[in-house]
Amino acid sequence: MNALPSSIETSLEEAGFSGSEILMMKHLLEDNGLTLRQLAAKTGKSTEMLDQAMKKLLKKQIVNREIVNDVPKYT
């Protein structure tokens, strides 16, 4: 499942990204548009924890948020 090369993952960790943020980015690279619930199911993390991490990724403009059928999806 490792969509990120280990050198990039190491660089992201050194840049201050949390393990949860990196895990979310891996899953978003593999799938086209996921909801927070889908990410929670894939990662085993709570939606509340993922929501906080997603807000950080959105603020850094690493992840995009789109509304599809009235449901927010992240890419």
All heavy atoms as TSV, in Angstrom:
chain	resi	resn	atom	element	x	y	z
A	1	MET	N	N	0.814	-1.192	0.000
A	1	MET	CA	C	0.000	0.000	0.000
A	1	MET	C	C	0.854	1.251	0.000
A	1	MET	O	O	0.355	2.337	-0.010
A	1	MET	CB	C	-0.891	-0.024	1.260
A	1	MET	CG	C	-1.873	1.063	1.278
A	1	MET	SD	S	-2.006	2.362	2.501
A	1	MET	CE	C	-0.844	2.348	3.681
A	2	ASN	N	N	2.136	1.143	-0.018
A	2	ASN	CA	C	3.013	2.289	0.139
A	2	ASN	C	C	3.118	3.080	-1.160
A	2	ASN	O	O	3.946	2.782	-2.009
A	2	ASN	CB	C	4.385	1.823	0.618
A	2	ASN	CG	C	5.158	2.906	1.284
A	2	ASN	OD1	O	4.743	4.054	1.300
A	2	ASN	ND2	N	6.288	2.555	1.848
A	3	ALA	N	N	2.260	4.111	-1.339
A	3	ALA	CA	C	2.266	4.921	-2.538
A	3	ALA	C	C	3.374	5.963	-2.510
A	3	ALA	O	O	3.706	6.526	-3.534
A	3	ALA	CB	C	0.916	5.604	-2.722
A	4	LEU	N	N	3.933	6.230	-1.355
A	4	LEU	CA	C	5.011	7.205	-1.224
A	4	LEU	C	C	6.343	6.489	-1.059
A	4	LEU	O	O	6.470	5.595	-0.235
A	4	LEU	CB	C	4.794	8.087	0.012
A	4	LEU	CG	C	3.641	9.067	0.001
A	4	LEU	CD1	C	3.533	9.754	1.350
A	4	LEU	CD2	C	3.806	10.083	-1.084
A	5	PRO	N	N	7.348	6.887	-1.843
A	5	PRO	CA	C	8.679	6.325	-1.601
A	5	PRO	C	C	9.152	6.685	-0.194
A	5	PRO	O	O	8.785	7.721	0.362
A	5	PRO	CB	C	9.547	7.010	-2.658
A	5	PRO	CG	C	8.597	7.475	-3.707
A	5	PRO	CD	C	7.308	7.770	-2.987
A	6	SER	N	N	9.965	5.825	0.387
A	6	SER	CA	C	10.395	6.038	1.767
A	6	SER	C	C	11.168	7.338	1.933
A	6	SER	O	O	11.089	7.986	2.977
A	6	SER	CB	C	11.226	4.859	2.257
A	6	SER	OG	O	12.393	4.721	1.472
A	7	SER	N	N	11.901	7.766	0.906
A	7	SER	CA	C	12.649	9.025	1.008
A	7	SER	C	C	11.699	10.216	1.121
A	7	SER	O	O	11.962	11.155	1.876
A	7	SER	CB	C	13.576	9.199	-0.191
A	7	SER	OG	O	12.835	9.234	-1.397
A	8	ILE	N	N	10.586	10.173	0.410
A	8	ILE	CA	C	9.606	11.261	0.493
A	8	ILE	C	C	8.914	11.223	1.843
A	8	ILE	O	O	8.694	12.265	2.464
A	8	ILE	CB	C	8.585	11.176	-0.664
A	8	ILE	CG1	C	9.293	11.467	-1.985
A	8	ILE	CG2	C	7.419	12.130	-0.442
A	8	ILE	CD1	C	8.431	11.320	-3.208
A	9	GLU	N	N	8.578	10.022	2.312
A	9	GLU	CA	C	7.937	9.898	3.619
A	9	GLU	C	C	8.855	10.441	4.715
A	9	GLU	O	O	8.407	11.162	5.616
A	9	GLU	CB	C	7.593	8.438	3.892
A	9	GLU	CG	C	6.721	8.249	5.101
A	9	GLU	CD	C	6.201	6.838	5.237
A	9	GLU	OE1	O	6.160	6.091	4.246
A	9	GLU	OE2	O	5.819	6.495	6.366
A	10	THR	N	N	10.135	10.149	4.628
A	10	THR	CA	C	11.109	10.655	5.605
A	10	THR	C	C	11.175	12.176	5.549
A	10	THR	O	O	11.204	12.844	6.583
A	10	THR	CB	C	12.502	10.048	5.338
A	10	THR	OG1	O	12.397	8.620	5.431
A	10	THR	CG2	C	13.523	10.545	6.334
A	11	SER	N	N	11.164	12.724	4.334
A	11	SER	CA	C	11.204	14.182	4.182
A	11	SER	C	C	9.964	14.836	4.776
A	11	SER	O	O	10.050	15.902	5.392
A	11	SER	CB	C	11.333	14.564	2.704
A	11	SER	OG	O	12.552	14.118	2.179
A	12	LEU	N	N	8.810	14.204	4.583
A	12	LEU	CA	C	7.571	14.736	5.152
A	12	LEU	C	C	7.625	14.719	6.677
A	12	LEU	O	O	7.198	15.678	7.326
A	12	LEU	CB	C	6.365	13.939	4.654
A	12	LEU	CG	C	5.981	14.139	3.190
A	12	LEU	CD1	C	4.922	13.125	2.778
A	12	LEU	CD2	C	5.504	15.548	2.933
A	13	GLU	N	N	8.161	13.637	7.245
A	13	GLU	CA	C	8.300	13.565	8.703
A	13	GLU	C	C	9.239	14.651	9.209
A	13	GLU	O	O	8.967	15.303	10.219
A	13	GLU	CB	C	8.820	12.185	9.112
A	13	GLU	CG	C	7.799	11.081	8.940
A	13	GLU	CD	C	8.387	9.688	9.138
A	13	GLU	OE1	O	9.615	9.565	9.319
A	13	GLU	OE2	O	7.607	8.729	9.098
A	14	GLU	N	N	10.343	14.867	8.500
A	14	GLU	CA	C	11.298	15.902	8.893
A	14	GLU	C	C	10.701	17.298	8.756
A	14	GLU	O	O	11.089	18.214	9.481
A	14	GLU	CB	C	12.570	15.795	8.055
A	14	GLU	CG	C	13.399	14.568	8.375
A	14	GLU	CD	C	14.567	14.363	7.432
A	14	GLU	OE1	O	14.724	15.143	6.467
A	14	GLU	OE2	O	15.314	13.398	7.643
A	15	ALA	N	N	9.750	17.457	7.829
A	15	ALA	CA	C	9.096	18.749	7.625
A	15	ALA	C	C	8.004	19.008	8.660
A	15	ALA	O	O	7.389	20.072	8.662
A	15	ALA	CB	C	8.512	18.826	6.224
A	16	GLY	N	N	7.754	18.028	9.534
A	16	GLY	CA	C	6.799	18.245	10.611
A	16	GLY	C	C	5.420	17.663	10.397
A	16	GLY	O	O	4.511	17.923	11.185
A	17	PHE	N	N	5.218	16.872	9.350
A	17	PHE	CA	C	3.920	16.234	9.144
A	17	PHE	C	C	3.768	15.082	10.120
A	17	PHE	O	O	4.705	14.327	10.364
A	17	PHE	CB	C	3.790	15.715	7.700
A	17	PHE	CG	C	3.619	16.803	6.686
A	17	PHE	CD1	C	4.701	17.370	6.062
A	17	PHE	CD2	C	2.350	17.261	6.363
A	17	PHE	CE1	C	4.549	18.376	5.124
A	17	PHE	CE2	C	2.177	18.265	5.420
A	17	PHE	CZ	C	3.281	18.825	4.813
A	18	SER	N	N	2.572	14.934	10.664
A	18	SER	CA	C	2.312	13.847	11.617
A	18	SER	C	C	2.136	12.535	10.861
A	18	SER	O	O	1.898	12.514	9.651
A	18	SER	CB	C	1.056	14.150	12.433
A	18	SER	OG	O	-0.092	14.040	11.619
A	19	GLY	N	N	2.220	11.452	11.607
A	19	GLY	CA	C	2.008	10.140	11.010
A	19	GLY	C	C	0.620	10.006	10.415
A	19	GLY	O	O	0.436	9.395	9.361
A	20	SER	N	N	-0.364	10.595	11.077
A	20	SER	CA	C	-1.745	10.549	10.575
A	20	SER	C	C	-1.883	11.317	9.266
A	20	SER	O	O	-2.564	10.858	8.345
A	20	SER	CB	C	-2.713	11.123	11.605
A	20	SER	OG	O	-2.700	10.334	12.767
A	21	GLU	N	N	-1.244	12.463	9.182
A	21	GLU	CA	C	-1.302	13.252	7.952
A	21	GLU	C	C	-0.656	12.494	6.795
A	21	GLU	O	O	-1.193	12.468	5.688
A	21	GLU	CB	C	-0.614	14.606	8.153
A	21	GLU	CG	C	-1.357	15.521	9.096
A	21	GLU	CD	C	-0.551	16.740	9.513
A	21	GLU	OE1	O	0.693	16.727	9.418
A	21	GLU	OE2	O	-1.184	17.710	9.950
A	22	ILE	N	N	0.465	11.857	7.062
A	22	ILE	CA	C	1.148	11.090	6.022
A	22	ILE	C	C	0.297	9.899	5.601
A	22	ILE	O	O	0.157	9.614	4.403
A	22	ILE	CB	C	2.543	10.648	6.506
A	22	ILE	CG1	C	3.436	11.883	6.690
A	22	ILE	CG2	C	3.180	9.662	5.525
A	22	ILE	CD1	C	4.757	11.610	7.383
A	23	LEU	N	N	-0.301	9.220	6.559
A	23	LEU	CA	C	-1.169	8.083	6.261
A	23	LEU	C	C	-2.353	8.520	5.406
A	23	LEU	O	O	-2.722	7.848	4.438
A	23	LEU	CB	C	-1.647	7.444	7.566
A	23	LEU	CG	C	-2.488	6.186	7.457
A	23	LEU	CD1	C	-1.720	5.066	6.759
A	23	LEU	CD2	C	-2.923	5.742	8.847
A	24	MET	N	N	-2.941	9.660	5.724
A	24	MET	CA	C	-4.057	10.178	4.941
A	24	MET	C	C	-3.618	10.496	3.519
A	24	MET	O	O	-4.322	10.167	2.567
A	24	MET	CB	C	-4.627	11.442	5.605
A	24	MET	CG	C	-5.370	11.153	6.879
A	24	MET	SD	S	-5.789	12.632	7.830
A	24	MET	CE	C	-6.739	13.548	6.665
A	25	MET	N	N	-2.448	11.105	3.365
A	25	MET	CA	C	-1.954	11.435	2.028
A	25	MET	C	C	-1.725	10.174	1.197
A	25	MET	O	O	-2.031	10.150	0.007
A	25	MET	CB	C	-0.671	12.263	2.114
A	25	MET	CG	C	-0.922	13.692	2.554
A	25	MET	SD	S	0.540	14.731	2.427
A	25	MET	CE	C	1.340	14.387	3.997
A	26	LYS	N	N	-1.218	9.120	1.826
A	26	LYS	CA	C	-1.017	7.854	1.118
A	26	LYS	C	C	-2.334	7.328	0.556
A	26	LYS	O	O	-2.414	6.949	-0.611
A	26	LYS	CB	C	-0.427	6.796	2.055
A	26	LYS	CG	C	1.024	6.974	2.371
A	26	LYS	CD	C	1.461	5.839	3.283
A	26	LYS	CE	C	2.883	5.973	3.724
A	26	LYS	NZ	N	3.286	4.852	4.593
A	27	HIS	N	N	-3.369	7.322	1.390
A	27	HIS	CA	C	-4.664	6.812	0.941
A	27	HIS	C	C	-5.286	7.712	-0.116
A	27	HIS	O	O	-5.906	7.220	-1.059
A	27	HIS	CB	C	-5.613	6.637	2.121
A	27	HIS	CG	C	-5.299	5.432	2.952
A	27	HIS	ND1	N	-5.533	4.146	2.520
A	27	HIS	CD2	C	-4.741	5.320	4.176
A	27	HIS	CE1	C	-5.157	3.294	3.446
A	27	HIS	NE2	N	-4.666	3.980	4.471
A	28	LEU	N	N	-5.125	9.007	0.020
A	28	LEU	CA	C	-5.686	9.925	-0.971
A	28	LEU	C	C	-4.967	9.807	-2.307
A	28	LEU	O	O	-5.575	10.023	-3.362
A	28	LEU	CB	C	-5.640	11.362	-0.455
A	28	LEU	CG	C	-6.606	11.660	0.688
A	28	LEU	CD1	C	-6.345	13.048	1.258
A	28	LEU	CD2	C	-8.044	11.527	0.238
A	29	LEU	N	N	-3.694	9.457	-2.300
A	29	LEU	CA	C	-2.968	9.235	-3.553
A	29	LEU	C	C	-3.453	7.981	-4.268
A	29	LEU	O	O	-3.440	7.909	-5.493
A	29	LEU	CB	C	-1.467	9.130	-3.289
A	29	LEU	CG	C	-0.740	10.436	-3.018
A	29	LEU	CD1	C	0.694	10.164	-2.564
A	29	LEU	CD2	C	-0.741	11.323	-4.250
A	30	GLU	N	N	-3.883	6.984	-3.505
A	30	GLU	CA	C	-4.328	5.719	-4.088
A	30	GLU	C	C	-5.754	5.781	-4.619
A	30	GLU	O	O	-6.082	5.085	-5.569
A	30	GLU	CB	C	-4.244	4.608	-3.041
A	30	GLU	CG	C	-2.841	4.240	-2.672
A	30	GLU	CD	C	-2.796	3.210	-1.564
A	30	GLU	OE1	O	-3.847	2.873	-0.998
A	30	GLU	OE2	O	-1.686	2.741	-1.272
A	31	ASP	N	N	-6.618	6.578	-4.015
A	31	ASP	CA	C	-8.037	6.621	-4.376
A	31	ASP	C	C	-8.412	8.019	-4.853
A	31	ASP	O	O	-7.861	9.009	-4.399
A	31	ASP	CB	C	-8.906	6.261	-3.166
A	31	ASP	CG	C	-8.667	4.832	-2.702
A	31	ASP	OD1	O	-8.701	3.942	-3.560
A	31	ASP	OD2	O	-8.452	4.632	-1.501
A	32	ASN	N	N	-9.403	8.070	-5.728
A	32	ASN	CA	C	-9.899	9.351	-6.218
A	32	ASN	C	C	-11.037	9.829	-5.348
A	32	ASN	O	O	-12.138	9.310	-5.427
A	32	ASN	CB	C	-10.384	9.237	-7.667
A	32	ASN	CG	C	-9.250	9.107	-8.635
A	32	ASN	OD1	O	-8.139	9.523	-8.349
A	32	ASN	ND2	N	-9.520	8.530	-9.788
A	33	GLY	N	N	-10.769	10.795	-4.504
A	33	GLY	CA	C	-11.799	11.403	-3.683
A	33	GLY	C	C	-12.357	10.492	-2.614
A	33	GLY	O	O	-13.060	9.539	-2.900
A	34	LEU	N	N	-12.014	10.783	-1.372
A	34	LEU	CA	C	-12.506	10.020	-0.238
A	34	LEU	C	C	-13.163	10.962	0.769
A	34	LEU	O	O	-12.730	12.100	0.929
A	34	LEU	CB	C	-11.358	9.289	0.464
A	34	LEU	CG	C	-10.657	8.183	-0.309
A	34	LEU	CD1	C	-9.428	7.712	0.442
A	34	LEU	CD2	C	-11.601	7.033	-0.561
A	35	THR	N	N	-14.187	10.462	1.437
A	35	THR	CA	C	-14.793	11.211	2.528
A	35	THR	C	C	-13.989	10.929	3.797
A	35	THR	O	O	-13.174	9.997	3.836
A	35	THR	CB	C	-16.250	10.784	2.747
A	35	THR	OG1	O	-16.270	9.428	3.187
A	35	THR	CG2	C	-17.086	10.948	1.485
A	36	LEU	N	N	-14.245	11.699	4.839
A	36	LEU	CA	C	-13.573	11.435	6.111
A	36	LEU	C	C	-13.951	10.058	6.661
A	36	LEU	O	O	-13.104	9.361	7.232
A	36	LEU	CB	C	-13.910	12.512	7.142
A	36	LEU	CG	C	-13.122	13.806	7.040
A	36	LEU	CD1	C	-13.561	14.780	8.128
A	36	LEU	CD2	C	-11.639	13.572	7.123
A	37	ARG	N	N	-15.197	9.664	6.476
A	37	ARG	CA	C	-15.615	8.333	6.955
A	37	ARG	C	C	-14.872	7.226	6.215
A	37	ARG	O	O	-14.481	6.228	6.810
A	37	ARG	CB	C	-17.116	8.150	6.793
A	37	ARG	CG	C	-17.907	8.908	7.811
A	37	ARG	CD	C	-19.388	8.650	7.629
A	37	ARG	NE	N	-20.135	9.570	8.453
A	37	ARG	CZ	C	-21.024	9.194	9.350
A	37	ARG	NH1	N	-21.292	7.929	9.520
A	37	ARG	NH2	N	-21.660	10.087	10.060
A	38	GLN	N	N	-14.692	7.400	4.905
A	38	GLN	CA	C	-13.949	6.397	4.137
A	38	GLN	C	C	-12.498	6.344	4.596
A	38	GLN	O	O	-11.924	5.265	4.725
A	38	GLN	CB	C	-14.034	6.710	2.642
A	38	GLN	CG	C	-15.409	6.483	2.064
A	38	GLN	CD	C	-15.550	7.039	0.662
A	38	GLN	OE1	O	-14.979	8.067	0.319
A	38	GLN	NE2	N	-16.323	6.333	-0.169
A	39	LEU	N	N	-11.909	7.521	4.830
A	39	LEU	CA	C	-10.534	7.555	5.335
A	39	LEU	C	C	-10.439	6.893	6.706
A	39	LEU	O	O	-9.485	6.174	6.989
A	39	LEU	CB	C	-10.030	8.996	5.420
A	39	LEU	CG	C	-9.454	9.587	4.143
A	39	LEU	CD1	C	-9.256	11.084	4.296
A	39	LEU	CD2	C	-8.164	8.915	3.775
A	40	ALA	N	N	-11.437	7.136	7.550
A	40	ALA	CA	C	-11.440	6.533	8.884
A	40	ALA	C	C	-11.501	5.013	8.777
A	40	ALA	O	O	-10.807	4.298	9.513
A	40	ALA	CB	C	-12.612	7.063	9.700
A	41	ALA	N	N	-12.306	4.506	7.857
A	41	ALA	CA	C	-12.418	3.058	7.679
A	41	ALA	C	C	-11.107	2.460	7.174
A	41	ALA	O	O	-10.706	1.377	7.591
A	41	ALA	CB	C	-13.547	2.743	6.706
A	42	LYS	N	N	-10.419	3.174	6.295
A	42	LYS	CA	C	-9.168	2.672	5.740
A	42	LYS	C	C	-8.002	2.769	6.716
A	42	LYS	O	O	-7.104	1.946	6.688
A	42	LYS	CB	C	-8.824	3.420	4.452
A	42	LYS	CG	C	-9.728	3.076	3.292
A	42	LYS	CD	C	-9.335	3.859	2.060
A	42	LYS	CE	C	-10.197	3.496	0.891
A	42	LYS	NZ	N	-9.734	2.305	0.198
A	43	THR	N	N	-8.023	3.799	7.559
A	43	THR	CA	C	-6.883	4.022	8.454
A	43	THR	C	C	-7.090	3.477	9.857
A	43	THR	O	O	-6.119	3.306	10.591
A	43	THR	CB	C	-6.577	5.529	8.575
A	43	THR	OG1	O	-7.712	6.185	9.140
A	43	THR	CG2	C	-6.229	6.146	7.234
A	44	GLY	N	N	-8.341	3.256	10.248
A	44	GLY	CA	C	-8.626	2.818	11.612
A	44	GLY	C	C	-8.569	3.955	12.619
A	44	GLY	O	O	-8.578	3.726	13.824
A	45	LYS	N	N	-8.523	5.174	12.140
A	45	LYS	CA	C	-8.494	6.361	13.008
A	45	LYS	C	C	-9.902	6.933	13.128
A	45	LYS	O	O	-10.756	6.705	12.288
A	45	LYS	CB	C	-7.575	7.437	12.410
A	45	LYS	CG	C	-6.189	6.960	12.045
A	45	LYS	CD	C	-5.276	7.083	13.192
A	45	LYS	CE	C	-3.861	6.676	12.751
A	45	LYS	NZ	N	-2.961	6.606	13.847
A	46	SER	N	N	-10.142	7.723	14.168
A	46	SER	CA	C	-11.460	8.335	14.353
A	46	SER	C	C	-11.645	9.496	13.380
A	46	SER	O	O	-10.678	10.139	12.964
A	46	SER	CB	C	-11.622	8.845	15.784
A	46	SER	OG	O	-10.821	9.985	15.992
A	47	THR	N	N	-12.906	9.767	13.050
A	47	THR	CA	C	-13.186	10.876	12.142
A	47	THR	C	C	-12.822	12.213	12.782
A	47	THR	O	O	-12.415	13.136	12.078
A	47	THR	CB	C	-14.665	10.888	11.703
A	47	THR	OG1	O	-15.490	10.887	12.862
A	47	THR	CG2	C	-14.991	9.702	10.827
A	48	GLU	N	N	-12.940	12.318	14.098
A	48	GLU	CA	C	-12.590	13.562	14.789
A	48	GLU	C	C	-11.098	13.854	14.646
A	48	GLU	O	O	-10.693	14.984	14.388
A	48	GLU	CB	C	-12.970	13.495	16.272
A	48	GLU	CG	C	-14.455	13.425	16.535
A	48	GLU	CD	C	-15.020	12.010	16.441
A	48	GLU	OE1	O	-14.226	11.039	16.413
A	48	GLU	OE2	O	-16.244	11.872	16.377
A	49	MET	N	N	-10.278	12.824	14.826
A	49	MET	CA	C	-8.835	12.998	14.707
A	49	MET	C	C	-8.458	13.318	13.264
A	49	MET	O	O	-7.651	14.203	13.000
A	49	MET	CB	C	-8.114	11.716	15.179
A	49	MET	CG	C	-6.634	11.884	15.425
A	49	MET	SD	S	-5.554	11.768	13.986
A	49	MET	CE	C	-6.140	10.336	13.171
A	50	LEU	N	N	-9.095	12.629	12.318
A	50	LEU	CA	C	-8.812	12.871	10.907
A	50	LEU	C	C	-9.265	14.266	10.481
A	50	LEU	O	O	-8.625	14.891	9.642
A	50	LEU	CB	C	-9.481	11.812	10.038
A	50	LEU	CG	C	-8.928	10.395	10.160
A	50	LEU	CD1	C	-9.719	9.446	9.281
A	50	LEU	CD2	C	-7.458	10.347	9.799
A	51	ASP	N	N	-10.358	14.745	11.067
A	51	ASP	CA	C	-10.856	16.078	10.744
A	51	ASP	C	C	-9.808	17.138	11.086
A	51	ASP	O	O	-9.562	18.046	10.302
A	51	ASP	CB	C	-12.167	16.346	11.486
A	51	ASP	CG	C	-12.770	17.681	11.122
A	51	ASP	OD1	O	-12.964	17.939	9.912
A	51	ASP	OD2	O	-13.041	18.468	12.044
A	52	GLN	N	N	-9.182	17.000	12.247
A	52	GLN	CA	C	-8.151	17.965	12.655
A	52	GLN	C	C	-6.949	17.902	11.717
A	52	GLN	O	O	-6.416	18.930	11.298
A	52	GLN	CB	C	-7.713	17.696	14.099
A	52	GLN	CG	C	-8.780	17.975	15.118
A	52	GLN	CD	C	-9.258	19.418	15.068
A	52	GLN	OE1	O	-8.455	20.335	14.999
A	52	GLN	NE2	N	-10.556	19.612	15.085
A	53	ALA	N	N	-6.524	16.697	11.365
A	53	ALA	CA	C	-5.391	16.536	10.458
A	53	ALA	C	C	-5.746	17.060	9.068
A	53	ALA	O	O	-4.919	17.694	8.405
A	53	ALA	CB	C	-4.972	15.071	10.383
A	54	MET	N	N	-6.983	16.829	8.622
A	54	MET	CA	C	-7.417	17.293	7.305
A	54	MET	C	C	-7.429	18.815	7.246
A	54	MET	O	O	-7.040	19.407	6.228
A	54	MET	CB	C	-8.806	16.732	6.988
A	54	MET	CG	C	-9.259	17.032	5.576
A	54	MET	SD	S	-8.200	16.312	4.306
A	54	MET	CE	C	-8.685	14.600	4.403
A	55	LYS	N	N	-7.841	19.460	8.318
A	55	LYS	CA	C	-7.846	20.923	8.349
A	55	LYS	C	C	-6.436	21.467	8.155
A	55	LYS	O	O	-6.231	22.465	7.461
A	55	LYS	CB	C	-8.435	21.431	9.663
A	55	LYS	CG	C	-9.937	21.278	9.729
A	55	LYS	CD	C	-10.489	21.737	11.055
A	55	LYS	CE	C	-11.992	21.513	11.116
A	55	LYS	NZ	N	-12.574	21.841	12.407
A	56	LYS	N	N	-5.444	20.805	8.749
A	56	LYS	CA	C	-4.049	21.234	8.575
A	56	LYS	C	C	-3.609	21.061	7.137
A	56	LYS	O	O	-2.944	21.941	6.568
A	56	LYS	CB	C	-3.128	20.441	9.498
A	56	LYS	CG	C	-3.312	20.756	10.962
A	56	LYS	CD	C	-2.395	19.905	11.811
A	56	LYS	CE	C	-2.635	20.120	13.289
A	56	LYS	NZ	N	-1.787	19.238	14.109
A	57	LEU	N	N	-3.970	19.932	6.520
A	57	LEU	CA	C	-3.586	19.686	5.129
A	57	LEU	C	C	-4.293	20.647	4.177
A	57	LEU	O	O	-3.703	21.095	3.193
A	57	LEU	CB	C	-3.886	18.233	4.743
A	57	LEU	CG	C	-3.050	17.169	5.455
A	57	LEU	CD1	C	-3.529	15.773	5.075
A	57	LEU	CD2	C	-1.580	17.340	5.141
A	58	LEU	N	N	-5.546	20.973	4.464
A	58	LEU	CA	C	-6.272	21.949	3.641
A	58	LEU	C	C	-5.646	23.332	3.765
A	58	LEU	O	O	-5.500	24.047	2.770
A	58	LEU	CB	C	-7.746	22.000	4.050
A	58	LEU	CG	C	-8.612	20.813	3.628
A	58	LEU	CD1	C	-9.945	20.843	4.364
A	58	LEU	CD2	C	-8.820	20.818	2.126
A	59	LYS	N	N	-5.269	23.709	4.984
A	59	LYS	CA	C	-4.659	25.019	5.213
A	59	LYS	C	C	-3.330	25.142	4.469
A	59	LYS	O	O	-3.008	26.198	3.931
A	59	LYS	CB	C	-4.446	25.241	6.714
A	59	LYS	CG	C	-3.958	26.616	7.052
A	59	LYS	CD	C	-3.865	26.814	8.551
A	59	LYS	CE	C	-3.370	28.211	8.847
A	59	LYS	NZ	N	-3.255	28.453	10.280
A	60	LYS	N	N	-2.580	24.042	4.398
A	60	LYS	CA	C	-1.304	24.028	3.679
A	60	LYS	C	C	-1.492	23.851	2.172
A	60	LYS	O	O	-0.530	23.831	1.425
A	60	LYS	CB	C	-0.413	22.903	4.213
A	60	LYS	CG	C	0.005	23.111	5.649
A	60	LYS	CD	C	0.809	21.928	6.150
A	60	LYS	CE	C	1.167	22.118	7.619
A	60	LYS	NZ	N	1.904	20.972	8.165
A	61	GLN	N	N	-2.745	23.715	1.733
A	61	GLN	CA	C	-3.133	23.533	0.339
A	61	GLN	C	C	-2.506	22.286	-0.283
A	61	GLN	O	O	-2.135	22.266	-1.455
A	61	GLN	CB	C	-2.813	24.783	-0.482
A	61	GLN	CG	C	-3.575	25.993	-0.017
A	61	GLN	CD	C	-3.295	27.225	-0.840
A	61	GLN	OE1	O	-2.315	27.286	-1.568
A	61	GLN	NE2	N	-4.155	28.207	-0.730
A	62	ILE	N	N	-2.416	21.235	0.516
A	62	ILE	CA	C	-1.904	19.955	0.031
A	62	ILE	C	C	-3.064	19.083	-0.435
A	62	ILE	O	O	-2.931	18.290	-1.348
A	62	ILE	CB	C	-1.091	19.255	1.138
A	62	ILE	CG1	C	0.161	20.086	1.403
A	62	ILE	CG2	C	-0.751	17.831	0.770
A	62	ILE	CD1	C	0.962	19.651	2.579
A	63	VAL	N	N	-4.216	19.259	0.197
A	63	VAL	CA	C	-5.418	18.488	-0.111
A	63	VAL	C	C	-6.487	19.451	-0.598
A	63	VAL	O	O	-6.573	20.588	-0.130
A	63	VAL	CB	C	-5.895	17.726	1.155
A	63	VAL	CG1	C	-7.219	17.046	0.919
A	63	VAL	CG2	C	-4.852	16.726	1.590
A	64	ASN	N	N	-7.295	18.987	-1.548
A	64	ASN	CA	C	-8.434	19.769	-2.043
A	64	ASN	C	C	-9.718	19.172	-1.512
A	64	ASN	O	O	-9.824	17.957	-1.343
A	64	ASN	CB	C	-8.486	19.747	-3.576
A	64	ASN	CG	C	-7.340	20.507	-4.185
A	64	ASN	OD1	O	-6.948	21.557	-3.704
A	64	ASN	ND2	N	-6.788	19.961	-5.246
A	65	ARG	N	N	-10.692	20.033	-1.282
A	65	ARG	CA	C	-12.019	19.603	-0.831
A	65	ARG	C	C	-13.013	19.921	-1.934
A	65	ARG	O	O	-13.079	21.043	-2.417
A	65	ARG	CB	C	-12.398	20.338	0.449
A	65	ARG	CG	C	-13.743	19.959	1.006
A	65	ARG	CD	C	-13.994	20.737	2.301
A	65	ARG	NE	N	-15.215	20.337	2.928
A	65	ARG	CZ	C	-16.332	21.063	2.923
A	65	ARG	NH1	N	-16.346	22.234	2.338
A	65	ARG	NH2	N	-17.413	20.625	3.514
A	66	GLU	N	N	-13.767	18.902	-2.334
A	66	GLU	CA	C	-14.792	19.063	-3.360
A	66	GLU	C	C	-16.102	18.531	-2.816
A	66	GLU	O	O	-16.118	17.582	-2.045
A	66	GLU	CB	C	-14.422	18.272	-4.614
A	66	GLU	CG	C	-13.116	18.689	-5.250
A	66	GLU	CD	C	-12.723	17.783	-6.412
A	66	GLU	OE1	O	-13.576	17.015	-6.890
A	66	GLU	OE2	O	-11.557	17.846	-6.809
A	67	ILE	N	N	-17.203	19.141	-3.239
A	67	ILE	CA	C	-18.522	18.658	-2.855
A	67	ILE	C	C	-19.053	17.819	-4.017
A	67	ILE	O	O	-19.207	18.311	-5.128
A	67	ILE	CB	C	-19.492	19.820	-2.561
A	67	ILE	CG1	C	-18.926	20.730	-1.458
A	67	ILE	CG2	C	-20.881	19.288	-2.193
A	67	ILE	CD1	C	-18.804	20.075	-0.115
A	68	VAL	N	N	-19.303	16.522	-3.745
A	68	VAL	CA	C	-19.831	15.602	-4.744
A	68	VAL	C	C	-21.107	15.018	-4.168
A	68	VAL	O	O	-21.085	14.356	-3.133
A	68	VAL	CB	C	-18.814	14.476	-5.061
A	68	VAL	CG1	C	-19.387	13.505	-6.064
A	68	VAL	CG2	C	-17.496	15.062	-5.546
A	69	ASN	N	N	-22.225	15.273	-4.852
A	69	ASN	CA	C	-23.543	14.823	-4.369
A	69	ASN	C	C	-23.789	15.251	-2.926
A	69	ASN	O	O	-24.201	14.460	-2.082
A	69	ASN	CB	C	-23.671	13.304	-4.508
A	69	ASN	CG	C	-23.646	12.852	-5.941
A	69	ASN	OD1	O	-24.072	13.569	-6.821
A	69	ASN	ND2	N	-23.125	11.673	-6.177
A	70	ASP	N	N	-23.502	16.500	-2.637
A	70	ASP	CA	C	-23.710	17.101	-1.307
A	70	ASP	C	C	-22.834	16.482	-0.219
A	70	ASP	O	O	-23.134	16.615	0.959
A	70	ASP	CB	C	-25.180	17.029	-0.893
A	70	ASP	CG	C	-26.074	17.871	-1.792
A	70	ASP	OD1	O	-25.606	18.923	-2.278
A	70	ASP	OD2	O	-27.233	17.474	-2.019
A	71	VAL	N	N	-21.776	15.795	-0.600
A	71	VAL	CA	C	-20.868	15.157	0.370
A	71	VAL	C	C	-19.455	15.675	0.091
A	71	VAL	O	O	-18.989	15.646	-1.035
A	71	VAL	CB	C	-20.894	13.616	0.207
A	71	VAL	CG1	C	-19.908	12.973	1.146
A	71	VAL	CG2	C	-22.288	13.085	0.434
A	72	PRO	N	N	-18.771	16.181	1.130
A	72	PRO	CA	C	-17.395	16.637	0.926
A	72	PRO	C	C	-16.451	15.456	0.711
A	72	PRO	O	O	-16.460	14.488	1.463
A	72	PRO	CB	C	-17.053	17.384	2.194
A	72	PRO	CG	C	-18.027	16.926	3.212
A	72	PRO	CD	C	-19.224	16.423	2.488
A	73	LYS	N	N	-15.671	15.546	-0.378
A	73	LYS	CA	C	-14.653	14.541	-0.671
A	73	LYS	C	C	-13.324	15.253	-0.795
A	73	LYS	O	O	-13.244	16.405	-1.214
A	73	LYS	CB	C	-14.992	13.797	-1.960
A	73	LYS	CG	C	-16.202	12.919	-1.816
A	73	LYS	CD	C	-16.207	11.835	-2.853
A	73	LYS	CE	C	-17.355	10.891	-2.550
A	73	LYS	NZ	N	-17.248	9.678	-3.299
A	74	TYR	N	N	-12.275	14.550	-0.431
A	74	TYR	CA	C	-10.936	15.120	-0.420
A	74	TYR	C	C	-10.052	14.409	-1.423
A	74	TYR	O	O	-10.121	13.190	-1.584
A	74	TYR	CB	C	-10.341	15.008	0.990
A	74	TYR	CG	C	-11.196	15.715	2.008
A	74	TYR	CD1	C	-12.198	15.036	2.701
A	74	TYR	CD2	C	-11.020	17.071	2.255
A	74	TYR	CE1	C	-12.995	15.691	3.624
A	74	TYR	CE2	C	-11.828	17.737	3.168
A	74	TYR	CZ	C	-12.807	17.040	3.849
A	74	TYR	OH	O	-13.609	17.696	4.741
A	75	THR	N	N	-9.267	15.198	-2.132
A	75	THR	CA	C	-8.334	14.650	-3.123
A	75	THR	C	C	-6.943	15.213	-2.892
A	75	THR	O	O	-6.793	16.256	-2.297
A	75	THR	CB	C	-8.785	14.983	-4.549
A	75	THR	OG1	O	-8.930	16.395	-4.679
A	75	THR	CG2	C	-10.067	14.304	-4.906
